[in-house]
Amino acid sequence: MAETMTMNRVIHAAVRRDLDRLSSALGAVRDGDTTRARALQRAYANLHRELKHHHEQEDRHVFPALARLGVDTSLISTMDDEHHAMSGALTETAGAMETYAASGSAADAAAARASVERTTVVVERHLAHEETELEPLMLPYLETAEWKQVEKALRKQPPATSGRFFAWLTDGMDPESAAYVRQTVPAPVVAVFSRVLGRRYHREVAPVWKPGV
């Protein structure tokens, strides 16, 4: 497992995973299948919510702490600008998915897929930028008292929010991400959050990604 693996990268991997499988699913729909269209729109809405929450947490807790610790504020400002660009792209895709969900048409599915692919470019630009430029500056502070306070603030979530998050995060998680989560979060905690508090995700979203659905 790479020494630079972080929870931030685990979350990024989940975002990339969902964008990839959404694009693939939109390329394989049947014209007029509104049931499938609504299911894919529901899955996208979940991804949109998780990514939006992740970035709001960074804006509220991570970036201000990094600025206090001496990280270049111009880089943090660039990260903030990229968040705004992603917000616009994600909102555009939300509209395309809603249009497709209403019609179920192949044409609207193709338009939604094109929107997903444009949004993926915007999202990937930010994720890669954060991983290559911001994370190396962040790593030296991970064991400091101030960063521990940031982590505490990030963990302070309503149970339902944490449950949905872990259910989404672990659904089809890649081996490196799974190894990191096993190493950093007690297995019973993950199980309770994802399977008990996150059961709505498993009922409404996870089945969307099953082969043949």
C-alpha positions as YAML, in Angstrom:
chain: A
units: angstrom
residues:
- id: 1
  name: MET
  ca: [0.00, 0.00, 0.00]
- id: 2
  name: ALA
  ca: [1.35, 3.40, -0.95]
- id: 3
  name: GLU
  ca: [2.65, 5.43, 1.97]
- id: 4
  name: THR
  ca: [0.79, 8.50, 0.69]
- id: 5
  name: MET
  ca: [-2.64, 6.85, 0.93]
- id: 6
  name: THR
  ca: [-5.09, 9.01, 2.87]
- id: 7
  name: MET
  ca: [-8.81, 9.05, 3.55]
- id: 8
  name: ASN
  ca: [-8.97, 11.95, 1.12]
- id: 9
  name: ARG
  ca: [-7.66, 9.65, -1.61]
- id: 10
  name: VAL
  ca: [-10.12, 6.92, -0.63]
- id: 11
  name: ILE
  ca: [-12.95, 9.42, -1.10]
- id: 12
  name: HIS
  ca: [-11.49, 10.55, -4.42]
- id: 13
  name: ALA
  ca: [-11.37, 6.92, -5.57]
- id: 14
  name: ALA
  ca: [-15.05, 6.51, -4.72]
- id: 15
  name: VAL
  ca: [-15.91, 9.63, -6.71]
- id: 16
  name: ARG
  ca: [-13.97, 8.38, -9.74]
- id: 17
  name: ARG
  ca: [-15.59, 4.95, -9.39]
- id: 18
  name: ASP
  ca: [-19.11, 6.39, -9.46]
- id: 19
  name: LEU
  ca: [-18.43, 8.71, -12.38]
- id: 20
  name: ASP
  ca: [-17.00, 5.80, -14.36]
- id: 21
  name: ARG
  ca: [-19.86, 3.43, -13.66]
- id: 22
  name: LEU
  ca: [-22.46, 6.13, -14.28]
- id: 23
  name: SER
  ca: [-20.97, 6.89, -17.70]
- id: 24
  name: SER
  ca: [-20.89, 3.18, -18.53]
- id: 25
  name: ALA
  ca: [-24.47, 2.68, -17.37]
- id: 26
  name: LEU
  ca: [-25.75, 5.62, -19.41]
- id: 27
  name: GLY
  ca: [-24.14, 4.09, -22.48]
- id: 28
  name: ALA
  ca: [-26.07, 0.86, -22.08]
- id: 29
  name: VAL
  ca: [-29.65, 1.96, -21.38]
- id: 30
  name: ARG
  ca: [-32.78, 1.01, -23.32]
- id: 31
  name: ASP
  ca: [-34.77, 3.76, -24.96]
- id: 32
  name: GLY
  ca: [-37.87, 4.54, -22.91]
- id: 33
  name: ASP
  ca: [-36.75, 2.72, -19.75]
- id: 34
  name: THR
  ca: [-37.86, 5.32, -17.23]
- id: 35
  name: THR
  ca: [-37.38, 2.95, -14.28]
- id: 36
  name: ARG
  ca: [-33.69, 2.63, -15.09]
- id: 37
  name: ALA
  ca: [-33.46, 6.36, -15.79]
- id: 38
  name: ARG
  ca: [-34.86, 7.24, -12.38]
- id: 39
  name: ALA
  ca: [-32.53, 4.75, -10.70]
- id: 40
  name: LEU
  ca: [-29.48, 6.27, -12.36]
- id: 41
  name: GLN
  ca: [-30.63, 9.77, -11.46]
- id: 42
  name: ARG
  ca: [-30.97, 8.64, -7.83]
- id: 43
  name: ALA
  ca: [-27.43, 7.21, -7.90]
- id: 44
  name: TYR
  ca: [-26.07, 10.42, -9.36]
- id: 45
  name: ALA
  ca: [-27.90, 12.50, -6.75]
- id: 46
  name: ASN
  ca: [-26.19, 10.45, -4.05]
- id: 47
  name: LEU
  ca: [-22.76, 11.03, -5.61]
- id: 48
  name: HIS
  ca: [-23.51, 14.74, -5.99]
- id: 49
  name: ARG
  ca: [-24.49, 14.98, -2.32]
- id: 50
  name: GLU
  ca: [-21.39, 13.12, -1.10]
- id: 51
  name: LEU
  ca: [-18.99, 15.15, -3.21]
- id: 52
  name: LYS
  ca: [-20.67, 18.42, -2.26]
- id: 53
  name: HIS
  ca: [-20.43, 17.50, 1.43]
- id: 54
  name: HIS
  ca: [-16.77, 16.53, 1.04]
- id: 55
  name: HIS
  ca: [-15.91, 19.89, -0.48]
- id: 56
  name: GLU
  ca: [-17.93, 21.85, 2.06]
- id: 57
  name: GLN
  ca: [-15.98, 20.07, 4.81]
- id: 58
  name: GLU
  ca: [-12.71, 21.00, 3.12]
- id: 59
  name: ASP
  ca: [-13.83, 24.61, 2.79]
- id: 60
  name: ARG
  ca: [-14.96, 24.76, 6.42]
- id: 61
  name: HIS
  ca: [-12.21, 22.83, 8.18]
- id: 62
  name: VAL
  ca: [-9.30, 21.68, 6.01]
- id: 63
  name: PHE
  ca: [-8.35, 24.75, 4.01]
- id: 64
  name: PRO
  ca: [-8.51, 27.22, 6.92]
- id: 65
  name: ALA
  ca: [-6.34, 24.90, 9.02]
- id: 66
  name: LEU
  ca: [-3.78, 24.55, 6.23]
- id: 67
  name: ALA
  ca: [-3.64, 28.32, 5.87]
- id: 68
  name: ARG
  ca: [-2.98, 28.66, 9.61]
- id: 69
  name: LEU
  ca: [-0.24, 26.05, 9.34]
- id: 70
  name: GLY
  ca: [1.52, 28.06, 6.66]
- id: 71
  name: VAL
  ca: [0.48, 26.39, 3.41]
- id: 72
  name: ASP
  ca: [0.59, 28.77, 0.45]
- id: 73
  name: THR
  ca: [-2.70, 30.68, 0.48]
- id: 74
  name: SER
  ca: [-2.60, 31.17, -3.29]
- id: 75
  name: LEU
  ca: [-2.75, 27.40, -3.73]
- id: 76
  name: ILE
  ca: [-5.65, 27.19, -1.29]
- id: 77
  name: SER
  ca: [-7.39, 29.96, -3.24]
- id: 78
  name: THR
  ca: [-6.92, 27.94, -6.43]
- id: 79
  name: MET
  ca: [-8.46, 24.91, -4.73]
- id: 80
  name: ASP
  ca: [-11.43, 27.03, -3.76]
- id: 81
  name: ASP
  ca: [-11.83, 28.23, -7.35]
- id: 82
  name: GLU
  ca: [-11.77, 24.61, -8.51]
- id: 83
  name: HIS
  ca: [-14.50, 23.79, -6.02]
- id: 84
  name: HIS
  ca: [-16.68, 26.48, -7.57]
- id: 85
  name: ALA
  ca: [-15.98, 25.13, -11.07]
- id: 86
  name: MET
  ca: [-16.94, 21.64, -9.94]
- id: 87
  name: SER
  ca: [-20.11, 22.89, -8.33]
- id: 88
  name: GLY
  ca: [-21.20, 24.40, -11.63]
- id: 89
  name: ALA
  ca: [-20.35, 21.25, -13.58]
- id: 90
  name: LEU
  ca: [-22.12, 18.99, -11.09]
- id: 91
  name: THR
  ca: [-25.22, 21.18, -11.17]
- id: 92
  name: GLU
  ca: [-25.27, 21.02, -14.97]
- id: 93
  name: THR
  ca: [-25.09, 17.23, -14.85]
- id: 94
  name: ALA
  ca: [-27.84, 17.14, -12.21]
- id: 95
  name: GLY
  ca: [-30.09, 18.97, -14.67]
- id: 96
  name: ALA
  ca: [-29.21, 16.56, -17.47]
- id: 97
  name: MET
  ca: [-29.90, 13.57, -15.23]
- id: 98
  name: GLU
  ca: [-33.25, 15.01, -14.16]
- id: 99
  name: THR
  ca: [-34.22, 15.51, -17.81]
- id: 100
  name: TYR
  ca: [-33.25, 11.93, -18.59]
- id: 101
  name: ALA
  ca: [-35.11, 10.60, -15.53]
- id: 102
  name: ALA
  ca: [-38.28, 12.31, -16.71]
- id: 103
  name: SER
  ca: [-38.17, 10.95, -20.26]
- id: 104
  name: GLY
  ca: [-36.09, 7.78, -20.19]
- id: 105
  name: SER
  ca: [-35.17, 8.48, -23.80]
- id: 106
  name: ALA
  ca: [-31.94, 7.30, -25.40]
- id: 107
  name: ALA
  ca: [-31.29, 10.81, -26.66]
- id: 108
  name: ASP
  ca: [-31.52, 12.27, -23.15]
- id: 109
  name: ALA
  ca: [-29.35, 9.44, -21.84]
- id: 110
  name: ALA
  ca: [-26.70, 10.33, -24.41]
- id: 111
  name: ALA
  ca: [-26.92, 14.00, -23.42]
- id: 112
  name: ALA
  ca: [-26.61, 13.06, -19.75]
- id: 113
  name: ARG
  ca: [-23.61, 10.86, -20.50]
- id: 114
  name: ALA
  ca: [-21.91, 13.70, -22.38]
- id: 115
  name: SER
  ca: [-22.54, 15.94, -19.36]
- id: 116
  name: VAL
  ca: [-21.10, 13.32, -17.01]
- id: 117
  name: GLU
  ca: [-17.97, 13.10, -19.15]
- id: 118
  name: ARG
  ca: [-17.54, 16.89, -19.17]
- id: 119
  name: THR
  ca: [-18.01, 16.98, -15.41]
- id: 120
  name: THR
  ca: [-15.52, 14.14, -14.98]
- id: 121
  name: VAL
  ca: [-12.85, 16.27, -16.69]
- id: 122
  name: VAL
  ca: [-13.51, 19.16, -14.29]
- id: 123
  name: VAL
  ca: [-13.61, 16.91, -11.22]
- id: 124
  name: GLU
  ca: [-10.51, 14.95, -12.21]
- id: 125
  name: ARG
  ca: [-8.55, 18.15, -12.77]
- id: 126
  name: HIS
  ca: [-9.23, 19.16, -9.18]
- id: 127
  name: LEU
  ca: [-8.72, 15.75, -7.60]
- id: 128
  name: ALA
  ca: [-5.38, 15.27, -9.32]
- id: 129
  name: HIS
  ca: [-4.30, 18.82, -8.45]
- id: 130
  name: GLU
  ca: [-5.18, 18.27, -4.80]
- id: 131
  name: GLU
  ca: [-3.35, 14.94, -4.68]
- id: 132
  name: THR
  ca: [-0.19, 16.10, -6.42]
- id: 133
  name: GLU
  ca: [0.24, 19.61, -5.02]
- id: 134
  name: LEU
  ca: [-1.80, 20.07, -1.84]
- id: 135
  name: GLU
  ca: [-1.48, 16.67, -0.14]
- id: 136
  name: PRO
  ca: [2.35, 16.66, -0.05]
- id: 137
  name: LEU
  ca: [2.19, 19.97, 1.83]
- id: 138
  name: MET
  ca: [-0.45, 18.57, 4.18]
- id: 139
  name: LEU
  ca: [1.27, 15.29, 5.07]
- id: 140
  name: PRO
  ca: [3.89, 16.74, 7.49]
- id: 141
  name: TYR
  ca: [1.09, 18.10, 9.70]
- id: 142
  name: LEU
  ca: [-1.03, 14.96, 10.01]
- id: 143
  name: GLU
  ca: [0.31, 14.10, 13.47]
- id: 144
  name: THR
  ca: [0.08, 17.62, 14.90]
- id: 145
  name: ALA
  ca: [-2.44, 18.63, 17.56]
- id: 146
  name: GLU
  ca: [-4.06, 21.15, 15.22]
- id: 147
  name: TRP
  ca: [-4.62, 18.57, 12.52]
- id: 148
  name: LYS
  ca: [-6.07, 16.14, 15.05]
- id: 149
  name: GLN
  ca: [-8.66, 18.84, 15.80]
- id: 150
  name: VAL
  ca: [-9.46, 19.04, 12.10]
- id: 151
  name: GLU
  ca: [-9.96, 15.29, 11.95]
- id: 152
  name: LYS
  ca: [-12.20, 15.45, 15.01]
- id: 153
  name: ALA
  ca: [-14.33, 18.13, 13.35]
- id: 154
  name: LEU
  ca: [-14.56, 16.09, 10.15]
- id: 155
  name: ARG
  ca: [-15.75, 13.04, 12.10]
- id: 156
  name: LYS
  ca: [-18.41, 15.02, 13.94]
- id: 157
  name: GLN
  ca: [-21.38, 14.13, 11.75]
- id: 158
  name: PRO
  ca: [-24.97, 13.05, 12.37]
- id: 159
  name: PRO
  ca: [-25.20, 9.23, 12.47]
- id: 160
  name: ALA
  ca: [-27.33, 9.11, 9.33]
- id: 161
  name: THR
  ca: [-24.76, 11.18, 7.43]
- id: 162
  name: SER
  ca: [-21.90, 8.92, 8.55]
- id: 163
  name: GLY
  ca: [-23.92, 5.81, 7.74]
- id: 164
  name: ARG
  ca: [-24.69, 6.96, 4.20]
- id: 165
  name: PHE
  ca: [-21.06, 7.98, 3.73]
- id: 166
  name: PHE
  ca: [-19.57, 4.64, 4.76]
- id: 167
  name: ALA
  ca: [-22.16, 2.69, 2.78]
- id: 168
  name: TRP
  ca: [-21.30, 4.68, -0.34]
- id: 169
  name: LEU
  ca: [-17.55, 4.67, 0.29]
- id: 170
  name: THR
  ca: [-17.28, 0.90, 0.70]
- id: 171
  name: ASP
  ca: [-19.61, -0.06, -2.18]
- id: 172
  name: GLY
  ca: [-17.22, -1.56, -4.74]
- id: 173
  name: MET
  ca: [-14.15, -0.12, -3.01]
- id: 174
  name: ASP
  ca: [-10.82, -0.86, -4.71]
- id: 175
  name: PRO
  ca: [-8.31, -3.10, -2.84]
- id: 176
  name: GLU
  ca: [-5.93, -0.29, -1.86]
- id: 177
  name: SER
  ca: [-8.76, 1.81, -0.46]
- id: 178
  name: ALA
  ca: [-10.19, -1.20, 1.37]
- id: 179
  name: ALA
  ca: [-6.81, -1.96, 2.95]
- id: 180
  name: TYR
  ca: [-6.45, 1.64, 4.12]
- id: 181
  name: VAL
  ca: [-9.95, 1.72, 5.63]
- id: 182
  name: ARG
  ca: [-9.33, -1.59, 7.43]
- id: 183
  name: GLN
  ca: [-6.11, -0.13, 8.85]
- id: 184
  name: THR
  ca: [-7.61, 3.16, 10.03]
- id: 185
  name: VAL
  ca: [-11.24, 2.50, 10.98]
- id: 186
  name: PRO
  ca: [-12.27, -0.40, 13.26]
- id: 187
  name: ALA
  ca: [-14.17, -3.03, 11.28]
- id: 188
  name: PRO
  ca: [-17.17, -3.04, 13.65]
- id: 189
  name: VAL
  ca: [-17.51, 0.73, 13.21]
- id: 190
  name: VAL
  ca: [-17.52, 0.41, 9.43]
- id: 191
  name: ALA
  ca: [-20.04, -2.44, 9.63]
- id: 192
  name: VAL
  ca: [-22.45, -0.58, 11.89]
- id: 193
  name: PHE
  ca: [-22.28, 2.64, 9.92]
- id: 194
  name: SER
  ca: [-22.45, 1.11, 6.44]
- id: 195
  name: ARG
  ca: [-24.82, -1.79, 7.02]
- id: 196
  name: VAL
  ca: [-27.10, -0.47, 9.76]
- id: 197
  name: LEU
  ca: [-27.11, 3.32, 9.54]
- id: 198
  name: GLY
  ca: [-26.43, 3.19, 5.80]
- id: 199
  name: ARG
  ca: [-29.11, 0.64, 4.95]
- id: 200
  name: ARG
  ca: [-31.08, 3.17, 2.90]
- id: 201
  name: TYR
  ca: [-28.11, 3.48, 0.54]
- id: 202
  name: HIS
  ca: [-28.01, -0.31, 0.19]
- id: 203
  name: ARG
  ca: [-31.73, -0.36, -0.51]
- id: 204
  name: GLU
  ca: [-31.97, 2.57, -2.94]
- id: 205
  name: VAL
  ca: [-28.56, 3.13, -4.55]
- id: 206
  name: ALA
  ca: [-26.28, 0.08, -4.37]
- id: 207
  name: PRO
  ca: [-28.63, -2.12, -6.47]
- id: 208
  name: VAL
  ca: [-28.34, 0.40, -9.33]
- id: 209
  name: TRP
  ca: [-24.77, -0.76, -9.94]
- id: 210
  name: LYS
  ca: [-25.45, -4.50, -9.94]
- id: 211
  name: PRO
  ca: [-24.91, -6.23, -13.31]
- id: 212
  name: GLY
  ca: [-28.11, -6.74, -15.21]
- id: 213
  name: VAL
  ca: [-30.10, -4.16, -13.25]
...
